[in-house]
Amino acid sequence: MGRPALPRERGVACTGQRAALCMRLLPPADQRPAAMRACDQGASVPVGTRSIQSDGTKDPGRAFGPASCVSIRQADYQTTDVNMPAAEAQMLKLPAIRQAVQVVWYRAFSELRAEATRTYAGYLWWILQPLLMFCVYYVAFNYVLRNRREDFAVYLFSGIILWQWFSASVQRSARSLISARSLMLQVNLHKSVFPFSIILINSVKFLVTLGILFVVLMIAGYTPSWVWLMLPLVLIVELIVIAGFGCFTAMLSPFIPDFQHILTTVLHLAFFLSGIVYDLANLPERVRRVLAFNPMAMVIEQARAILLHDTMPDATKLIIPVIMGGMMLVISFALLHRFDKVYPKIC
């Protein structure tokens, strides 16, 4: 059973490992108010960090109360653990990059467990969501629009699960910094931690549906071959694209209040420009040259070439997705670092 919520007024002891966490993740001692420094020294103070911004100044419009010394778990999920869990304590002994990886891993799997407990179907939704999406498009394009492709079912399902991995990761990454505002006010982490945890969540779900796809392919008569061993290469390319676009939308969204609405429309358009419900080979050459700059169109096409046609992927068609994803990832990292102190104030 989950732990009860920690009231904001209750005091927490800032001793031992908890004090170490304060000293490691909060700003330097000379940049913190007296209440925070008292927390470092082991004082017992009430929870009230919302009164203090990330730079140690008073939050306009709020009473300036004592600072709290809250662990990563309490800052994010408000649990009642006074003693830090061993996994979180271990994070303090790690270099910055390894610590960030630990936080991404912890946040992702905590959210996966939380998602499962919030619905009746639980983990089944990982499979039901792409299946329901598949059923809608299959009925629309196979029965209403009379698609004549014999293998349309597996053709459509393979495209949908690849697209769902990308779309869900990018959409949720765009909200990742905004939803983590309270945590950003209390701990100093690189902001890429938040979109990466979302990407890890959706990657776990994707691997489950990928296993379902393999079962469907074998039931439909497709025989695994050594060519299928090239599929991880295509999936790595898609992961680069997802990371690039996910971090870019996370970086941009706090500055543009209407960005979520714009992103939803763009993703709907991109769905129909990615060859999910039709074969790119049937399009005119001029149109195919334009769609070659759509990274998801190329990724889906090469994944289908491996699974459905048993042919090696065309590496030249994966160059553009790698370049686009890599460039967006580098730009996003630079801007996330540049505006590191700004995000807690504008989210």
C-alpha positions, 0 to 999 in steps of 0.5 A: 500500500502507498504511504499517506501524504505528508502534511505541509505543516509537519516537521521533518528531521534534517539529520544524517543522510537527509542533511547530506541530501540537502547539502548535495542538491540545494544551492551552495551554503553561502547562497541559501538563507539561514533556515536552509543552512540550519537544515544542513546542520541537522535542525528540525524544521517544518515543511515550507519550501514553496516560500523559497525559490531556487535562487534562495529569494522570497517567492512573491505573494507567499509568506517567507517560511522556514526551508524544508529539507526534503528528499527526492521522493518527498519532493516529488511524491510527498511520502512520509519517509523521514529516513532516506531509502537506501537507493536514494542515499546511494545517489549522493555518492555518484558522479553527476551523470550517474546520479542523473541516470539514477534519478531518471530510472527511479522517476520512470519506474515510480511513475509506471507503478503509479499509472498501473494503480490509478486505473482498473486495467492497470498494466493492460493499458500498455497493450490496450491503447495501441490495440484500440488505436489499431482497431479504429484505423483498421476499420476506417481504412480497410472497410470504409476506404477499401484498402486492398493490401493483403497484409494491411493488418500487420502493416498498420499495426507495425506502423502504429506501435512505432508511431505511438512510441514517438508521439506519446514520448514527445507529447508527455515530454513537452509537459515534463518540466511544467509538471515537475516545477515543485521538484525543480524548486527544491533540488538542483538537477539538470532539466533533461532528467525530466523528459528522459524519464518520460522517454524511458516510461514510454520505451518500456511500454513500447517493448511490451507492444513490440513483443505483441507485434512479434507474436502477431507476425508469427501467427500471420505466417512471417518467419523470423530470420537473421535480418530481424537482428537489424531491427535494433539498429532502426529502433536506436535511430528512432530513440535518437529522434525521440530524445531530440524531439522530446527534449526540444519540446520540453525546452520550448513548452514553458516559454509558450503557453499555447505550445501543447495545442500547437504540438497536438495539431502538428503530431496529427499532421505528422501521423498522416505524413509518415506512411503509417496507413499507406505505402510510401512506395506508391507515392510519386517520386517528388512526394517521396523526396519531400517525405525523406525529411520526415524522420519517422517516415524513414524509420517506419519504412525501414522497420517494415522492410526488415519485418515484413519484406525480410530485406536489409534496411537502407542505411542512407535513409536513416542518416537524416533522422540521426542528424535531425535527432542529434542536432535537436538533442544538442541544441536542447541540452545547451538551452536547457542548461542556459535557462536552468535557473529560469524554468522553476520561475516560469513553469 
